[in-house]
């Protein structure tokens, strides 16, 4: 009879064999060039410019849908813009086309509002450098749906910028709200980690006793002089 512990041991041995064959991923060192590119404060200016530019592009798209010319097609008329796009677009795969017709078209009203709000929110976050990684991931998610639905245009260019922002997240968010928050946390940790010198205050009775002991310890000749 095969027990659970035996199965666990076999599973561990299989994983050990795989690790020995392929190596330990955690032991792989990042190339110095890539590390320097990710953490360079000089290149941070370039990554920040890419982040702000991508944020402005999303802001323009979101503002057009929320308050601009595309407002009727997204916030009104049951999401006519999303409905027409999903119903008549050319999907990349047949299964995605089935998803568009079976789910997106019947729910185009709230999906259109979600798309408009998402584009505007991602734009604000990237422009300010707030929740940078989440905003970049959201950007990639939206671009994925657009490309799968048959819209290429500038999606690949936007996706490239979002990937660079993600890869250099330490410095691409440095000049922004995320950087200010990280700086505040670092300063707060340094203050808390600084050891506070302890001052021991002796009671008054101890001081009196110590004084009496010092007087008793004086030579008798000195004590005699004091009585004179």
C-alpha positions in Angstrom: 0.0 0.0 0.0 1.4 3.4 -1.1 1.1 5.9 1.8 0.9 9.7 1.5 4.4 10.1 2.9 5.7 7.9 0.1 4.0 10.0 -2.5 5.3 13.2 -0.9 8.8 11.7 -1.0 8.5 10.8 -4.6 7.2 14.3 -5.4 10.1 15.8 -3.6 12.6 13.6 -5.4 11.1 14.4 -8.7 11.4 18.2 -8.0 15.0 17.7 -6.8 15.8 15.9 -10.0 14.3 18.7 -12.0 16.2 21.3 -10.0 19.5 19.4 -10.5 18.8 19.2 -14.2 17.7 22.8 -14.8 19.3 24.5 -11.9 17.7 26.7 -9.2 16.0 29.8 -10.7 16.6 31.8 -7.5 20.3 31.3 -7.9 20.4 32.9 -11.4 22.1 36.3 -11.2 20.7 39.3 -13.1 23.2 40.6 -15.6 25.0 43.7 -14.3 24.1 45.7 -17.4 20.4 45.0 -16.9 20.7 45.9 -13.2 22.4 49.2 -14.0 19.8 50.0 -16.6 17.0 49.3 -14.2 18.5 51.4 -11.4 20.3 54.2 -13.1 19.1 57.6 -11.9 20.2 59.2 -15.2 18.1 56.8 -17.3 15.3 57.3 -14.9 14.6 60.6 -16.7 14.0 58.6 -19.9 11.7 56.1 -18.2 9.8 58.9 -16.5 9.3 60.6 -19.9 8.0 57.3 -21.4 5.6 56.9 -18.4 4.2 60.4 -18.6 3.8 60.2 -22.3 1.9 56.9 -22.1 -0.2 58.4 -19.3 -1.1 61.4 -21.4 -2.2 59.1 -24.3 -4.5 57.2 -22.0 -5.8 60.4 -20.5 -6.7 61.8 -23.9 -8.6 58.6 -24.8 -10.4 58.5 -21.4 -11.4 62.2 -21.5 -12.8 61.8 -25.0 -15.0 58.9 -23.8 -16.1 60.5 -20.6 -16.6 64.1 -21.6 -15.6 64.4 -25.3 -16.8 63.4 -28.7 -17.0 59.7 -27.9 -19.2 60.3 -24.8 -22.5 59.3 -26.5 -21.0 56.0 -27.7 -19.7 54.9 -24.4 -21.7 56.5 -21.5 -25.0 56.5 -23.4 -26.9 54.5 -26.0 -26.2 51.3 -24.1 -22.5 51.4 -25.0 -23.1 51.6 -28.8 -19.3 52.0 -29.4 -18.4 48.8 -27.7 -21.4 47.0 -29.1 -20.6 47.9 -32.7 -16.9 47.2 -32.2 -17.5 43.7 -30.6 -20.2 42.7 -33.1 -18.5 43.8 -36.3 -14.8 43.6 -35.4 -12.3 41.0 -36.7 -11.1 39.0 -33.8 -7.7 37.4 -33.7 -9.1 34.0 -32.9 -12.5 32.3 -33.3 -12.8 31.6 -29.5 -12.3 35.3 -28.8 -15.0 36.1 -31.4 -17.3 33.8 -29.6 -16.5 35.5 -26.3 -17.2 38.9 -27.8 -20.6 37.9 -29.2 -21.7 35.9 -26.2 -20.5 38.2 -23.4 -19.4 41.6 -24.6 -22.3 42.4 -26.9 -25.0 41.7 -24.3 -23.2 43.6 -21.6 -21.9 46.4 -23.7 -23.5 49.1 -21.6 -21.5 48.6 -18.4 -18.4 47.4 -20.3 -18.3 50.7 -22.2 -18.4 52.7 -18.9 -15.7 50.4 -17.5 -13.4 51.0 -20.5 -13.8 54.7 -20.3 -13.1 54.9 -16.6 -10.2 52.5 -16.9 -8.5 54.5 -19.6 -8.9 57.7 -17.7 -7.7 56.1 -14.4 -4.7 54.5 -16.0 -3.8 57.8 -17.6 -3.9 59.7 -14.3 -1.9 57.0 -12.5 0.8 56.8 -15.1 1.1 60.6 -15.4 1.4 61.1 -11.7 3.5 58.0 -11.1 0.9 56.6 -8.7 0.5 52.8 -8.5 2.8 52.7 -11.4 3.1 48.9 -11.7 -0.6 48.4 -11.4 -1.3 51.1 -14.0 1.2 49.5 -16.4 -0.4 46.1 -16.0 -3.8 47.6 -16.5 -2.5 49.3 -19.7 -1.3 45.9 -21.0 -4.6 44.3 -20.1 -6.6 46.8 -22.1 -4.1 46.7 -25.0 -4.5 42.9 -25.0 -8.2 43.1 -25.4 -7.9 45.7 -28.2 -5.4 43.7 -30.2 -7.4 40.4 -29.7 -10.5 42.3 -31.0 -8.8 43.3 -34.2 -7.4 46.8 -33.4 -3.7 47.1 -34.0 -3.0 50.8 -34.7 -0.6 52.1 -32.0 -1.3 49.3 -29.5 2.1 47.6 -30.0 3.9 50.9 -29.4 1.9 51.5 -26.2 2.5 48.0 -25.1 6.3 48.4 -25.6 6.2 51.5 -23.3 4.2 49.7 -20.7 6.6 46.8 -20.7 9.6 49.1 -20.3 7.9 50.9 -17.4 7.3 47.5 -15.7 10.8 46.3 -16.3 12.3 49.5 -14.8 9.7 50.0 -12.1 12.3 51.1 -9.5 13.3 54.2 -11.4 10.3 54.7 -13.8 8.2 55.5 -10.7 11.0 57.3 -8.9 10.0 60.8 -10.1 6.4 60.7 -9.1 4.0 60.1 -6.2 5.3 56.5 -5.7 8.8 57.9 -5.3 7.6 60.4 -2.7 5.9 57.7 -0.8 8.9 55.4 -1.0 11.2 58.3 0.2 8.9 59.0 3.2 8.9 55.3 4.2 12.7 55.1 4.0 13.1 58.2 6.2 10.6 56.8 8.6 12.4 53.5 8.8 15.7 55.2 9.4 14.3 57.2 12.3 12.8 54.2 13.9 16.0 52.1 13.4 18.2 54.8 15.1 19.0 53.6 18.6 17.9 56.0 21.3 20.5 56.5 24.1 19.2 55.3 27.4 19.7 57.6 30.5 19.5 55.9 33.9 18.3 58.1 36.7 19.3 56.9 40.1 17.0 57.5 43.0 17.8 60.2 45.5 18.4 57.6 48.3 21.1 56.0 46.3 22.8 59.3 45.8 22.7 60.0 49.6 24.0 56.6 50.5 26.9 56.9 48.0 27.8 60.3 49.5 27.9 58.9 53.0 30.1 56.0 51.8 32.5 58.5 50.3 32.7 60.5 53.5 33.3 57.4 55.6 36.0 56.3 53.2 38.0 59.5 53.7 41.2 59.2 55.8 40.7 60.0 59.5 43.1 62.9 59.4 40.9 64.6 56.7 37.8 63.9 58.7 39.5 65.4 61.8 40.3 68.6 59.8 36.6 68.8 58.9 35.6 68.8 62.6 38.0 71.6 63.3 
